[in-house]
Amino acid sequence: MGERKEVKKPQGWNKKYLSAEDRKQLVIVAALMIKCEEYIKSWEEIGSPRIMITTLKMIRSYCDRLIKMVLSSLADDERIRVCKEMDQYKIFAAYSQESQEAMKKLKALDSNLVVYKDDLFNLMEEVLEVKCKGCKEAGYLLCGVYQIYRKYDLPIVDEEPKGCPFQGF
């Protein structure tokens, strides 16, 4: 391969210092370049099609070239500052705020289930037949089934029980 030409300062680019927005944009370009390098390595390992790897290499090269162009006119102290700042960032994908809120709503809906009363009472009956130990006195207060029934304010069987008010289904 031939030796690459040094990237020169583009005509009309005379910035000595970058604004916060300029630095942010440059950091994103640098992070993209680094991410492309990571993908090139991993995609080569798994045998991805050559055209995809070549395209990633082109993206990486153009990002590198753009960074060099931006840095070309900067004052030395600014160039050092910007390069240090670029080293502090990583690029990652995240859901947008709207997507995160929609996911929370879906999860809340997922945790609620509409059950017909008759189906619930039939289920209660089955559970009590299999699970209920016929707790007497205060022992039923520690029973998991009893606690679930109380949590959802399900109807009791015995209004004046000597033990668990749900026993007797």
C-alpha positions as CSV (number, residue, x, y, z in Angstrom):
1,M,0.0,0.0,0.0
2,G,1.1,3.5,-0.7
3,E,1.8,6.0,2.1
4,R,-1.2,8.1,3.1
5,K,-1.1,11.8,2.6
6,E,-1.1,13.9,5.7
7,V,-4.4,15.6,6.3
8,K,-4.2,19.3,5.8
9,K,-6.3,22.0,7.3
10,P,-9.3,22.5,5.0
11,Q,-9.6,25.9,3.3
12,G,-11.9,28.1,5.3
13,W,-11.3,26.2,8.6
14,N,-9.6,28.6,11.0
15,K,-10.9,27.7,14.4
16,K,-8.3,27.9,17.2
17,Y,-10.8,26.8,19.9
18,L,-13.9,24.7,19.8
19,S,-17.3,25.5,21.3
20,A,-18.9,23.0,23.6
21,E,-21.2,21.9,20.8
22,D,-18.2,21.4,18.4
23,R,-16.4,19.3,21.0
24,K,-19.5,17.2,21.6
25,Q,-19.8,16.6,17.9
26,L,-16.2,15.7,17.6
27,V,-16.4,13.3,20.5
28,I,-19.3,11.5,18.8
29,V,-17.3,11.2,15.6
30,A,-14.3,9.8,17.6
31,A,-16.5,7.3,19.5
32,L,-18.0,6.2,16.2
33,M,-14.5,5.6,14.8
34,I,-13.6,3.5,17.9
35,K,-16.8,1.5,17.6
36,C,-16.1,0.8,14.0
37,E,-12.7,-0.5,14.9
38,E,-14.3,-2.8,17.5
39,Y,-16.8,-4.1,14.9
40,I,-14.2,-4.7,12.3
41,K,-12.3,-7.0,14.7
42,S,-15.4,-8.9,15.8
43,W,-16.9,-9.1,12.4
44,E,-13.6,-10.4,10.9
45,E,-13.6,-13.1,13.7
46,I,-17.1,-14.3,12.8
47,G,-16.5,-14.3,9.1
48,S,-18.8,-11.5,8.1
49,P,-19.0,-10.6,4.3
50,R,-15.9,-8.7,3.1
51,I,-18.0,-5.8,1.8
52,M,-19.4,-5.1,5.3
53,I,-15.9,-5.1,6.8
54,T,-14.6,-2.9,4.0
55,T,-17.5,-0.5,4.5
56,L,-16.7,-0.3,8.3
57,K,-13.1,0.4,7.4
58,M,-14.1,3.3,5.1
59,I,-16.3,4.8,7.9
60,R,-13.5,4.5,10.3
61,S,-11.1,6.2,7.8
62,Y,-13.5,9.0,7.1
63,C,-14.0,9.6,10.8
64,D,-10.3,9.7,11.4
65,R,-9.8,12.1,8.5
66,L,-12.5,14.4,9.8
67,I,-11.0,14.4,13.3
68,K,-7.6,15.3,11.9
69,M,-9.2,18.1,9.8
70,V,-10.9,19.6,12.9
71,L,-7.8,19.3,15.0
72,S,-5.5,20.8,12.3
73,S,-6.1,24.5,13.1
74,L,-6.5,24.3,16.8
75,A,-4.1,25.9,19.3
76,D,-1.9,23.3,20.9
77,D,-3.5,23.6,24.4
78,E,-7.0,23.2,22.8
79,R,-5.9,20.2,20.8
80,I,-4.6,18.5,23.9
81,R,-7.8,19.3,25.8
82,V,-10.0,18.0,23.0
83,C,-8.0,14.8,22.7
84,K,-8.3,14.1,26.4
85,E,-12.0,14.7,26.3
86,M,-12.4,12.3,23.4
87,D,-10.7,9.6,25.4
88,Q,-13.3,9.9,28.2
89,Y,-16.4,8.9,26.1
90,K,-17.8,5.7,24.8
91,I,-20.6,5.2,22.4
92,F,-23.6,3.0,23.2
93,A,-27.2,2.6,22.1
94,A,-30.0,3.3,24.5
95,Y,-33.8,3.6,24.3
96,S,-35.2,7.1,24.0
97,Q,-36.9,8.6,26.9
98,E,-40.3,8.1,25.2
99,S,-39.5,4.4,24.7
100,Q,-38.5,3.9,28.3
101,E,-41.7,5.5,29.5
102,A,-43.8,3.3,27.1
103,M,-41.9,0.2,28.4
104,K,-42.7,1.2,32.0
105,K,-46.4,1.5,31.1
106,L,-46.4,-1.9,29.4
107,K,-44.7,-3.5,32.4
108,A,-47.3,-2.0,34.7
109,L,-50.1,-3.3,32.5
110,D,-48.3,-6.7,32.4
111,S,-48.3,-7.0,36.1
112,N,-52.1,-6.6,36.2
113,L,-54.4,-9.4,35.1
114,V,-58.2,-9.4,34.8
115,V,-59.6,-12.6,36.2
116,Y,-63.3,-13.4,36.4
117,K,-64.6,-13.8,39.9
118,D,-65.9,-17.3,39.4
119,D,-62.5,-18.4,38.0
120,L,-60.7,-16.8,40.9
121,F,-63.0,-18.5,43.5
122,N,-62.6,-21.9,41.8
123,L,-58.8,-21.4,41.9
124,M,-59.0,-20.5,45.6
125,E,-60.9,-23.6,46.3
126,E,-58.3,-25.8,44.5
127,V,-55.4,-24.1,46.2
128,L,-56.9,-24.4,49.6
129,E,-57.7,-28.1,49.1
130,V,-54.0,-28.8,48.1
131,K,-52.2,-26.1,50.1
132,C,-54.2,-25.4,53.2
133,K,-52.9,-27.1,56.3
134,G,-55.9,-26.2,58.4
135,C,-53.9,-23.7,60.6
136,K,-55.5,-23.1,63.9
137,E,-55.1,-20.2,66.3
138,A,-52.5,-17.5,65.2
139,G,-50.4,-19.9,62.9
140,Y,-52.5,-19.0,59.8
141,L,-51.3,-15.4,60.0
142,L,-47.9,-16.5,58.7
143,C,-49.4,-18.6,55.9
144,G,-48.5,-17.4,52.4
145,V,-51.9,-18.3,51.0
146,Y,-53.6,-16.3,53.8
147,Q,-51.4,-13.3,53.2
148,I,-52.2,-13.3,49.5
149,Y,-55.9,-13.6,50.1
150,R,-55.8,-10.7,52.6
151,K,-53.6,-8.6,50.2
152,Y,-56.3,-8.7,47.6
153,D,-59.2,-8.5,50.0
154,L,-60.7,-11.7,48.9
155,P,-64.0,-12.8,50.6
156,I,-63.6,-15.0,53.7
157,V,-65.5,-18.3,54.2
158,D,-66.0,-18.1,57.9
159,E,-67.1,-14.7,59.5
160,E,-66.2,-16.0,63.0
161,P,-63.4,-18.4,62.6
162,K,-61.4,-20.2,65.3
163,G,-58.5,-20.3,62.9
164,C,-58.0,-19.3,59.3
165,P,-61.1,-17.4,57.9
166,F,-60.5,-18.9,54.4
167,Q,-60.5,-22.5,55.6
168,G,-63.6,-24.3,54.7
169,F,-63.8,-23.9,50.9
